[in-house]
Every structure is written in structure tokens, then in C-alpha cells.
Amino acid sequence: MKYLVCYSGGHSSALVAIEAVRKHGKENVILLNHNISEEIEHKDIKRFKQEVADYLGVAITYANMENWENITPIDISLKIKGFQFAVGNALCTYNLKTKPFYKYLEENCQNKGEYTILYGFDEEEGHRIYRRRTSLRSMGYKTEFPLAEWKRTIHATEEIGIDRPITYKVYKHANCVGCLKAGRQHWYVVYCLRRDIFDKAMKAEKEIGYSVIKGIYLKELIPVYEDIISKGICPNDKENSQIFWARVNNTIPEQINFMPCDCAID
């Protein structure tokens, strides 16, 4: 049996990789990654996934979209003239990750019974586990979710001396900067820290004729974001959204002695 880790470069997938090697041996583990342009995948995520792979002694296997180095989710959206499928899934995710993933399975895993696909969903993500397991089972593949189903031997990569990506200081995930599945809070962070991506997305909305965030265009959010900045609210996508917006709504600018936030990343 080969254990194929969906190795995104995020902390959870790294923990899955470690658990898989400890349980089944490095010779039976495949770390499958989809490389993303450095324009929207922070260089420290690339550092992190390589350090974990080196620690495990397992080379990263890449299943990449053609010309991935020069393509961002916004570029894909402009080409396809849309941001989302009707069911709400991002077109960029399908083209950058899902489509290359299925192509890899088709070309390399024909003996489906010999492969178990591992994901980094935890026990609180039962709905995601159910959907993914059902989908891949219909294709003939077995799935396991080590963070939810296995006896854990590690809970943080810092336990083996590897710092998680610096992006976790601001974001709660290792997704692309300017995630087309994200909401107003994420795009506030993008507005503050990556204005180039914000402006590019705003221009794409105008050209495509649809908004990234359902119900409102990014251009309309600029006054809202400027007001939040005036209140000294640190750009932060980790905080629970209800708590974040409650802080925004209950903060009076005149009461703030604004200082630059130390969580802003390069």
C-alpha cells in the first residue's frame, strides 16, 4: 500500500506527512504538492514544505498546472471570465490543484487498490471528510484522515524544530494571498498588506462583471477598510470573524493610539 499525502504546504498537511512516515515508512509515502506562483504563495510556505520533506527524507512530488510559475488565481478567472462555479467552488482551485491532482491519479495510480489518499482534515471537519471520502470512493480510492482518525504522535511541527510558515501570524491557513473563496476579513488583510493583489482583483471584477465576494465589489469596500484602518484594527485573518467585526463596530477612532501591528509579514 502506498500512502499519498495531499501535501499543500500548510501545517495540517505537514503533520499528516509526519504521521504517515512514522506509521508506514518513508518508502511507502508520496508527498503530492501543487506548486503555486510566488506572487500569491509566500516564500516561507515553500521553505516550510521543503524543510518537512527533508526531515522525512521524502522528495516532494509535484503535480502542477502548466505554466504555473506565471499564473495566479486572478489570471485564471480573467481567462475563464468568472470566479466561482455555480455550486460555489473556486475556478482557480479546480485549475491549479484539482485538475492536476486527478490527472496525476489517472497517470500514476491505475491500480487504485494499492493507494490510500491522506488529507489534513481534523475531527471538527466532519462534513469535509464525508464529502471528500464519498467523492474519492466513487472513483475507487480509499481515503484516511490521520488528524481525525489516527492516534496522534505529533501536534505541531515545532516539536521537531521546524517553525510553521510565517503566514500563520496573520492568516489561519496557507492558502493563496487573495483567496477567491474568502470573505471581507481576508480581503481587508490583502488591502493592507498586498495592495497589488487587491488592485489586480478589483480590475478583474470590472472586466469580468462579477464580484469576488458575493453581494459587494472590492471597490465598494475601500471606504470600509479605510475606516477600519483609522480605528487601528490590525490586519488579521486568524480571529473569529464575528469577534473581528464586533471589534471593528465597537471601536471609536479617537480612543485609539494607533501603532503599527507587529504581525504584518514581509
Helices and strands as residue ranges (DSSP letters): E 2-6, H 11-24, G 26-28, E 29-33, H 43-56, E 60-62, G 68-70, H 73-80, H 91-93, I 94-98, H 99-108, G 112-114, E 115-118, H 126-138, E 142-144, H 146-149, G 157-160, G 166-169, H 184-193, H 195-208, H 218-230, H 241-249, G 253-255
